């Protein structure tokens, strides 16, 4: 297993200052559940975000995967990425 990191940035930066829409709130809850489940399974080693609320804010997920393709699949299945709330890059 190798370690990978994916960086998350908001698609709509105003969500950090103005707050989440109802849809973003639901998707973000699913995002946290997804990462929590993967942490319980030993896949996610660390996940967190910066505390600033300007355009430089970002989050990271450190995970274990067999290869980059497997890490990209995990990232692609993150509800916030899949639903277009957060952009992600390995």
N, C-alpha and C positions, 0 to 999 in steps of 0.2 A: 504494500500500500504506500502511496505517495501523498504528500500534503499539497493541497491547492488552496488558493485564496481567490474568492471572487468579491469584487467591489461593487457596491450598489449605490446608485444615485437616483434621486427622484426625477421622474419624467416631468412632473409639474412642481417646480421648486417652490411655488407659492404655498403648497400644502404645509410646508414647515413653518411658515409665518401665519398663514390664515387659518390653518387647521385642515383636517381631513374632511372630505365629503363623506356622505353615508356609505357610498360604494367603496371608497378608499379605506374606510374604517373596517368594513367587512373583509376586504382583501388583505389588509394588514394583519388582522386577527388570524386569518388562515396562514399567512406568511409566518407569524410567530409560532403557530401550532406545528407547521411543517418543520421549522428549524428545531423546535423543542423535541419533536419525535425523532429527528435525525440525531440530535444530541444524545437522547436516551439510548439509541442504537449504536452509539460510538462513532458515527460518521462525521458529525459536526464536532469539532474540538473547541471552537470559539466563534461567537457571533456578537456583534455590537455595532454601535454607531457613534459618530461624534455628537457632541451636545449642542453645537452651534446650529442656528436656524437660518443661515444665509446660503447662498448658492454654492459655497464650498463644502457643505455638509455631505457626508457619505457614510455608508456602513460597509462592514466586511464580514465575510463568512470564511472561516478556515475549516477545511474538511479533508477527510481521507478518502481516496478513491484509487482504483487500480491503475487508471491512466487518465490522461486529459479528456478523452472522449467521455468516460464515465463521470468525471467531474462536471463537464459541460451539461450532461443529461440531468444531473442533480440540480444544477443551477437553473436549467430551462424549466424544470418542474416546480420551482419555487413559485407559489401562487402570485406573489407580487410581481415577479418577472413575467410569468405567463400572461397575466392580466394587464400588463402595461402600466403598472403603478411605479415600478422601479426598473431602471436600466441596469444591466449587469455585464461585467467583463471579468474573465479569468485573468 
